[in-house]
Amino acid sequence: MASKRHYVFLLLLCLCLGIWSMAGAELNVVQTACNILVYSDECQIYCCAQVHNDSDRLAGMEHGLFRLLSGDVVIAEENVERLWPYFVDANGDGYIFQTVTFYPDEDGNLEIPSITGLNFQLSSMTMPVSVANETLVADAEIEKTQTGGYVLICRLQNTDDETAWNPLVTYGLYTSGGSLLYADGLSLENTGISSGSTLELRFTVNAQIVKQWVSYGVEPAEVRVQGFYRRDSD
């Protein structure tokens, strides 16, 4: 388990520009954040980004590619697995987050990569309004733990007349100046929130990540949380 390993956390914050998209819906990455987690047998690069729909149409991601940069050298290139939520409302925001893992070389040496940039390329597609997400009322509060970490307490309320099945929650943590620090989310399969009910979820931010934020003079001051569900189209 990670708790049994020695690890170091580093934080890289960077703006990501130059995103291209197809005509119609337009998804653009407005800012990114990167946490480097070093364990005894691997190095994990946790990448996240805030994505904004700059169009007046419902937008989905047709394809996404991201690159980790060390100077001018691309040290990792992978497809973006998914957008959270799948479809972003006009003038709305979503998030991307996924992990790239580096392993020791054949001699057992684990080199910590020097990350200087995180670049995204997204191709967008316009979606019919019939597939738009149904919105849950979402609010959150963040609490400091005794060990120096943070716990995000998120509540999803269903104000619709029907049960909200397979709800999804996604959130971003920001500094007081609006810089993205961290993003995460959860899709709850085979779970329903009955009409008028509220579901409470908890997300933990590791104390060592927070310690690195503090070393850079930043801490989360704002939580932006969203909750959705989708009606069956059958």
N, C-alpha and C positions, 0 to 999 in steps of 0.2 A: 504494500500500500504506500501511497505517497507520503503518509505521515511518518513512515519509518525510514525515509530517505533524507539525505542531506541535499538541500536545494537552495538555489539563489534565484531571486526574481529581479528582473530588470524591466523597465517600462520605456517604451518608445511611443511618443505621440507625433503624428505627422499628418499634414493635409494631403489629400489625394486629388489631383486635378487631371484634366485631359481625358475624361471618360466620354466614350462615344455611344450613341444609341440610334436606333432606327427611327424613321419618321413616325409620327403619331405619339404614343406614350413615350415618356422620356424619364428614365431612371438615372440619377446621377449620384455618385458617392461624394458627400460633402466633407466628411472627415473620417479618419481612421485611428485606431489605437492598436498597440501590439505589446503583449506581455511575453517575456522569455522565461521559461521555467526549466531549470537545469537539475536533473536528477543524476544518480550514480550511473545509470545505464541508458539514458536518453535525454534529449533536449527538446522540449515542446514549445512551439511558437504559437501562442493563442492570438489569432487575428480577428478583429471586429471592425465594422464600419457602419456608419449611419448613411442610409440611402434615402434620397428625396425624389418624389415624383413631381417634376417641374411642369407637367402637362395638366390639361383639364379632363383627362381620360383615365380610366382604370388601367393600371400598368402591371405587367408581369415580366419576369426575367426569362428571356429565351435562352440565353447562354451567358455564363460569366467566367472570367479568368482572372486570377490574381498572381502577382509575382512578388517575392521577397527580394530585396535588393541590398547588396553590400557595396556601396559606392556605385560603380557602373556595372557591376557583375550581378547577374540574376542567379541567386543561390537556390531558389525553389520556384516552381511554376505548377500550379494546380487549377483544376476547374472549381468554380464556386459551387458548393453542394446545393444550396437553396437560399431563397430569400424569405425572411420572416417579417410579416406574413407572406404567403405566396403571392398575393395581389395587393398592391398599394393604391389607396384612394388618391384621387386628384389632389395635388398639393399636400399629400400626406408623406409620412416617413415610415421606413422599415429598417431592418438591420440584417447584416451578414456577419456570421461568426463561425470560425472553424479553426482546426489545429493542424499545423505541419510539424512532423516529428523528425528529428535528426538522431542518428545512432552512432555508436563508436565505430572507428575504422577497423580494419582487419587486425591491427595491433592492439585493439582495445582502448584506444585513445578517443576521448570525447571532446571535440572542439566546439566551444561556444561560438555560434555565428555572430558576426558583427552586423546588425541590422541597421541600415540607414534609410530605408524607404519601403513602403508597401503600396503597390500599384494595382488598381483594379481596372478591368475593362468589362463593361456590361452591355449586352444588347437587349433592348426592351421590345415588348410587344403589347399592343393594345388589346385589352380583354373586354368582352361584353359585360354589361352591368349585371346581367343575370348571374354571374359567378362571383359577384362582390361578397366580401366577408360580412357577416352579421357582427355587430359590435356589442361587446359586453362593457358594462360600467367598470372601470378599473381604477384603483387607487393604491398607493404604496407608501410605506414609511421605511426609513432605514435607521437601524440601531447599531451602536458600537457594542461589541462583545467584550467580555472580561479579558479575552486573550488578545485583544487589539484588532480583531477583524470586524466585519460588518455582516449583519443579517438584514436582508430585504424582505419585508413582510408585505405581500401583495394580495389584494382582495379583488375577486371577480364577481360581479353581481349580474344576474340574469333578470332583466326587466321585460323580457319578451313573454309572450303567452305560451310558448312551448319550451320543452327541455332543450338546453344548449348542449349538444353532444360534441365530444372530442374538442373541447376548448383549447385555445392556444394563447399563451401569454408571452410577451417579449418586452424587454426593458433596456434602457440605457442609463448609465451613471455619468453625470457631468460635473465639472467643476463649476464654481460660482461664475466663471467667465464664459461658460457654455462649451468648454472643450470636452470631447468624449473621452472617458477613461476606460469604460468597460461596457460590454453588452452581452446579454444572454437571453435565453428563452426556454420554453418548455411546451411540448405538444402532448396533451393528455388523451391518449387513445382509450376508448371504451369507458369514458367517464362522462357523466352528464350532470349539468347544473339545472335543477328544476326551476320552473318559473317563480320568480321572487326570492330565490335563494342566493346565498353568497358562498363562494369557495375561497378559502385562504391558503396561500402557498408561501413557502419560505425558500429563499435563495441565500447561500452563504458565499461571501467573498473572503478568501483566505487571508489570515492576518499578515502573512509574509508579503503578499501582494500589496496590501495596504501600507506596510512598512516601507516598501519601495516608493509608493506614491508620496508618502510623507518626505522621503529623502529628496524627492524632486520638488518639494514644496507645494504639492497638490493633494486635495482630498475631495471625495464626492460631496457635493452640496445640493444636487438636484437629481431626482429620479423621474424619468419619463417612461411610463408604463402603458401598455395597450393590451386589451383582451379581445379575442375574436372567437367565433365559431362559424361553422358552415352548415347550411341546411342540405339535406340529401336532395339530389336532383332526380332520383329515380321515380 
